[in-house]
């Protein structure tokens, strides 16, 4: 049985925790403005009777929101090691499945005339992002 000294093992673990905390902090700093932009896009798109200018602002804000999410993802993946990349991809897969199920249910409710699809589509997508980030954060915290 091989023994490892206790102090170097603890120092290595503390360093890994510091790196994980720094990566989480960087994603949070990048993600807060993107989340605010998502809320703005949701507010701009919530009016069903929009003028042409309002629709243009909503489309532009949504496009910038989409590009900002891609930018945050790219930065986060470049900073992450293999293990964190795997966690992120698995979390994205779960969130993608949740969004697909949510959109399918919303489509059925729209076809039945219970609720209009445009009222739920953005909420479902933002909920998917929240699910993805929550799962990734919990898995990172619990598995390290």
Backbone bond lengths (Angstrom), bond angles and torsions (degrees), N, CA, C in turn:
res aa  C-N    CA-C-N  psi(-1)  N-CA   C-N-CA  omega(-1)  CA-C   N-CA-C  phi
1 X - - - 1.438 - - 1.528 109.06 -
2 X 1.315 114.82 128.51 1.454 120.24 -177.81 1.529 109.81 -89.04
3 X 1.297 116.02 137.88 1.458 120.70 178.76 1.519 109.26 -109.41
4 X 1.293 115.49 142.59 1.454 120.87 174.38 1.522 108.42 -117.34
5 X 1.294 116.49 140.14 1.455 118.70 178.40 1.529 110.98 -61.66
6 X 1.298 115.70 143.40 1.459 121.65 -174.45 1.532 112.21 -69.46
7 X 1.301 118.39 -44.52 1.462 121.48 -174.07 1.528 112.07 -66.60
8 X 1.348 120.50 -46.43 1.478 118.31 177.22 1.529 112.19 -62.74
9 X 1.337 116.85 -34.80 1.457 120.21 178.32 1.534 110.10 -63.83
10 X 1.304 117.64 -43.60 1.458 121.80 179.17 1.534 111.32 -66.89
11 X 1.322 116.76 -37.28 1.469 120.39 178.98 1.524 110.41 -65.71
12 X 1.337 116.51 -40.33 1.459 120.12 178.76 1.529 110.36 -65.91
13 X 1.323 116.95 -41.53 1.453 120.88 178.85 1.534 110.74 -65.34
14 X 1.317 117.71 -40.90 1.465 121.02 177.76 1.521 110.91 -63.64
15 X 1.336 116.88 -37.67 1.461 120.34 178.73 1.531 110.23 -66.25
16 X 1.344 117.19 -41.68 1.459 120.44 178.00 1.523 110.80 -64.26
17 X 1.329 116.82 -40.85 1.456 120.06 177.54 1.524 111.21 -63.15
18 X 1.329 116.58 -38.05 1.460 120.56 178.73 1.532 110.37 -66.30
19 X 1.315 117.32 -41.22 1.466 120.98 179.17 1.528 110.13 -65.36
20 X 1.333 116.84 -43.33 1.458 120.48 178.78 1.525 110.80 -63.47
21 X 1.314 116.93 -43.10 1.458 121.20 179.50 1.528 110.59 -63.87
22 X 1.320 117.40 -40.31 1.461 120.89 179.01 1.524 111.07 -66.03
23 X 1.336 116.96 -39.94 1.465 120.13 178.45 1.525 110.67 -65.89
24 X 1.334 116.84 -41.63 1.459 121.13 177.79 1.528 110.81 -62.95
25 X 1.321 115.96 -42.28 1.464 120.74 179.22 1.533 110.71 -63.89
26 X 1.321 117.26 -40.34 1.470 120.82 179.99 1.529 110.77 -65.38
27 X 1.329 117.40 -41.07 1.462 120.21 178.16 1.526 109.91 -66.70
28 X 1.327 117.23 -38.21 1.459 120.22 177.90 1.522 110.83 -63.83
29 X 1.324 116.93 -44.34 1.463 120.49 179.22 1.525 110.63 -63.55
30 X 1.332 117.06 -39.43 1.463 120.14 177.00 1.531 111.52 -71.49
31 X 1.328 116.81 -33.66 1.461 121.01 -171.53 1.507 116.01 -83.35
32 X 1.329 118.54 -23.57 1.470 119.99 -177.92 1.530 111.83 -62.56
33 X 1.339 119.47 -49.30 1.472 117.42 177.51 1.530 113.18 -63.84
34 X 1.322 116.97 -32.52 1.462 120.34 178.85 1.525 109.86 -67.63
35 X 1.326 117.25 -40.64 1.464 120.52 177.29 1.525 110.99 -63.76
36 X 1.324 116.55 -41.30 1.466 119.82 177.56 1.526 110.56 -62.59
37 X 1.312 116.37 -39.93 1.458 120.26 177.76 1.533 110.88 -64.38
38 X 1.335 117.22 -36.38 1.460 121.01 176.56 1.516 112.05 -64.31
39 X 1.316 116.85 -40.06 1.472 120.45 177.57 1.527 109.96 -65.87
40 X 1.328 117.20 -39.47 1.474 120.91 177.46 1.530 110.25 -63.95
41 X 1.334 116.95 -42.81 1.466 120.29 178.46 1.529 110.38 -63.67
42 X 1.320 116.62 -38.44 1.467 120.45 177.73 1.526 110.41 -64.53
43 X 1.322 117.30 -42.97 1.467 120.65 -179.87 1.530 111.15 -66.19
44 X 1.335 116.83 -40.10 1.464 119.80 -179.92 1.529 112.00 -67.92
45 X 1.314 116.82 -31.25 1.461 119.84 -177.51 1.506 114.76 -92.73
46 X 1.327 118.64 2.95 1.458 120.31 -174.37 1.528 113.64 -82.95
47 X 1.323 117.87 -13.87 1.463 121.12 179.84 1.524 109.46 -86.01
48 X 1.341 118.70 118.56 1.467 119.47 -178.11 1.536 113.49 -73.22
49 X 1.334 117.95 -20.69 1.470 121.30 -178.17 1.528 108.91 -111.57
50 X 1.328 115.29 78.27 1.454 120.93 -175.94 1.521 111.04 -98.29
51 X 1.321 115.04 149.48 1.464 119.62 171.86 1.534 108.00 -79.48
52 X 1.306 115.19 174.02 1.466 120.21 -179.85 1.526 111.17 -63.60
53 X 1.322 117.00 -40.19 1.465 120.56 179.38 1.528 111.10 -66.08
54 X 1.333 116.67 -40.20 1.469 120.08 178.22 1.529 110.88 -64.60
55 X 1.313 117.04 -40.68 1.468 120.46 177.60 1.522 110.60 -63.67
56 X 1.330 116.79 -40.69 1.466 120.03 179.08 1.532 110.65 -63.09
57 X 1.336 116.93 -44.30 1.473 120.22 177.23 1.523 111.16 -61.75
58 X 1.331 117.01 -41.64 1.466 120.73 -179.51 1.531 110.61 -64.37
59 X 1.333 116.55 -44.61 1.471 120.19 179.93 1.525 110.10 -64.94
60 X 1.321 117.42 -42.24 1.466 120.11 179.55 1.533 111.12 -64.67
61 X 1.322 116.71 -43.39 1.471 120.03 179.42 1.521 110.88 -64.86
62 X 1.312 117.25 -40.59 1.463 120.60 178.76 1.526 111.03 -66.11
63 X 1.324 117.09 -39.05 1.473 120.05 177.89 1.526 110.85 -65.28
64 X 1.327 116.77 -43.22 1.475 119.85 177.88 1.527 110.02 -64.60
65 X 1.328 117.16 -39.01 1.473 121.66 177.05 1.527 110.61 -60.12
66 X 1.317 117.21 -44.56 1.462 121.23 179.79 1.526 111.19 -63.69
67 X 1.317 116.76 -44.53 1.465 120.06 178.13 1.527 111.72 -65.62
68 X 1.317 117.25 -36.03 1.464 120.60 178.10 1.522 111.27 -66.42
69 X 1.314 117.65 -38.43 1.468 120.30 176.29 1.525 109.87 -63.19
70 X 1.318 116.91 -44.10 1.471 120.20 178.45 1.525 110.69 -60.97
71 X 1.337 117.29 -40.03 1.462 121.45 179.34 1.525 111.18 -64.55
72 X 1.339 117.25 -44.62 1.470 120.71 178.82 1.531 110.18 -63.39
73 X 1.321 117.00 -41.43 1.467 120.35 178.69 1.519 111.47 -62.98
74 X 1.309 116.40 -45.40 1.464 120.24 -179.66 1.524 110.88 -60.95
75 X 1.322 117.01 -45.18 1.475 120.50 178.61 1.526 111.52 -63.44
76 X 1.326 116.67 -40.55 1.466 120.00 -179.35 1.529 110.76 -66.95
77 X 1.330 117.33 -41.41 1.468 119.69 -179.84 1.520 111.77 -67.53
78 X 1.307 117.08 -35.83 1.473 118.99 179.31 1.513 112.03 -68.52
79 X 1.336 117.07 -29.82 1.463 120.84 179.43 1.526 113.05 -80.73
80 X 1.316 117.72 -21.53 1.462 122.08 -170.05 1.531 112.01 -85.59
81 X 1.330 114.21 154.19 1.456 119.63 171.98 1.534 108.80 -87.86
82 X 1.342 117.38 -176.37 1.466 121.24 -176.17 1.515 112.54 -60.22
83 X 1.319 116.00 -42.77 1.460 120.56 -176.93 1.529 110.86 -64.27
84 X 1.326 117.11 -45.17 1.460 119.85 179.57 1.529 111.60 -68.47
85 X 1.320 117.60 -32.86 1.467 120.20 175.50 1.523 110.69 -63.95
86 X 1.309 116.08 -41.42 1.466 120.45 178.52 1.523 110.72 -63.08
87 X 1.326 116.59 -44.10 1.464 120.32 178.61 1.531 110.04 -61.50
88 X 1.326 116.81 -43.70 1.461 120.40 -179.64 1.531 111.31 -62.66
89 X 1.317 116.78 -44.65 1.463 119.45 -178.88 1.522 111.81 -66.28
90 X 1.324 117.88 -40.03 1.463 120.29 177.04 1.523 111.08 -66.20
91 X 1.321 116.88 -38.77 1.462 120.42 178.15 1.522 110.90 -66.12
92 X 1.336 116.37 -39.18 1.460 120.08 176.90 1.527 111.08 -64.14
93 X 1.320 116.86 -38.50 1.464 120.15 179.71 1.529 110.74 -63.85
94 X 1.317 117.22 -42.53 1.467 120.68 178.39 1.527 110.41 -64.55
95 X 1.336 116.90 -44.46 1.462 120.48 179.71 1.527 111.22 -65.58
96 X 1.339 116.90 -37.52 1.459 120.70 177.76 1.525 110.35 -62.63
97 X 1.316 116.93 -42.77 1.465 120.50 177.48 1.529 110.96 -63.15
98 X 1.335 117.25 -40.83 1.467 120.78 178.68 1.533 110.87 -64.28
99 X 1.328 117.12 -39.69 1.461 120.65 178.25 1.524 110.29 -65.93
100 X 1.321 117.32 -42.36 1.466 119.83 178.81 1.522 111.60 -61.50
101 X 1.327 116.49 -44.60 1.469 120.17 178.63 1.533 109.87 -64.07
102 X 1.328 116.96 -43.73 1.461 120.34 179.08 1.520 112.57 -61.50
103 X 1.330 116.81 -43.19 1.467 119.94 178.47 1.526 111.66 -67.24
104 X 1.321 116.76 -35.40 1.469 119.83 177.70 1.526 110.87 -65.72
105 X 1.334 116.66 -43.75 1.466 120.68 177.84 1.529 109.86 -64.06
106 X 1.332 117.35 -42.88 1.469 120.67 178.96 1.524 110.98 -62.60
107 X 1.324 117.45 -37.68 1.462 120.88 177.78 1.519 111.10 -64.60
108 X 1.319 116.22 -42.28 1.473 119.86 177.63 1.526 111.25 -64.81
109 X 1.331 117.09 -40.61 1.462 120.22 177.79 1.526 110.96 -66.34
110 X 1.324 116.89 -35.13 1.462 120.68 176.89 1.525 110.58 -67.74
111 X 1.324 117.40 -41.46 1.461 121.08 179.12 1.527 111.25 -65.74
112 X 1.335 116.77 -31.57 1.456 120.53 178.82 1.527 112.10 -81.10
113 X 1.322 116.76 -9.72 1.455 120.84 178.40 1.524 113.70 82.36
114 X 1.330 117.29 16.29 1.467 120.86 -178.18 1.526 111.10 -81.58
115 X 1.322 116.49 -42.77 1.466 121.28 -179.32 1.527 107.96 -147.10
116 X 1.328 115.96 155.01 1.458 119.06 179.69 1.526 109.75 -88.16
117 X 1.319 115.55 139.03 1.461 121.63 -175.19 1.528 112.27 -62.95
118 X 1.328 118.16 -38.65 1.463 119.56 -176.53 1.526 112.16 -64.89
119 X 1.329 118.06 -19.47 1.459 120.53 177.52 1.522 112.15 -75.40
120 X 1.310 116.81 -26.83 1.464 120.59 -175.35 1.514 115.21 -104.56
121 X 1.312 118.04 -20.38 1.470 120.56 -171.45 1.521 112.39 -58.44
122 X 1.330 117.64 -48.78 1.464 119.37 -178.77 1.521 111.77 -68.54
123 X 1.336 116.58 -38.53 1.468 119.01 177.46 1.526 111.62 -62.28
124 X 1.317 116.43 -38.77 1.464 120.09 178.74 1.525 110.18 -65.49
125 X 1.328 117.26 -43.03 1.469 120.04 179.33 1.527 111.66 -65.76
126 X 1.322 117.94 -43.48 1.464 120.32 177.32 1.528 110.80 -66.15
127 X 1.332 116.60 -35.48 1.459 120.03 175.28 1.523 111.38 -64.08
128 X 1.324 116.92 -36.34 1.462 120.47 176.55 1.514 112.27 -63.75
129 X 1.335 116.10 -40.50 1.471 119.93 176.87 1.525 109.81 -64.25
130 X 1.332 116.49 -41.12 1.470 120.22 178.81 1.527 111.12 -64.73
131 X 1.324 117.13 -40.43 1.473 120.87 177.58 1.524 110.02 -62.80
132 X 1.319 116.19 -45.28 1.464 120.45 -179.28 1.524 111.05 -60.00
133 X 1.327 116.63 -48.57 1.457 119.32 -177.65 1.528 111.97 -67.50
134 X 1.322 117.03 -37.31 1.463 120.29 178.83 1.518 111.08 -65.63
135 X 1.328 117.23 -46.52 1.464 120.54 179.80 1.525 110.74 -63.63
136 X 1.326 116.85 -43.53 1.464 119.79 179.96 1.525 110.96 -63.02
137 X 1.325 116.88 -42.34 1.460 120.29 -179.91 1.526 111.30 -65.86
138 X 1.331 117.14 -45.08 1.461 119.48 -179.72 1.526 111.92 -65.51
139 X 1.332 116.26 -41.44 1.481 118.12 178.71 1.508 111.63 -65.99
140 X 1.328 117.50 -36.72 1.450 120.26 178.69 1.526 110.26 -66.71
141 X 1.320 116.74 -42.56 1.471 120.30 -179.49 1.529 112.19 -67.86
142 X 1.331 116.91 -40.61 1.463 120.60 -173.31 1.519 113.84 -82.65
143 X 1.341 117.83 -25.43 1.460 120.11 -174.72 1.515 114.36 -96.57
144 X 1.300 119.35 -8.45 1.461 120.50 -178.00 1.497 110.72 -86.18
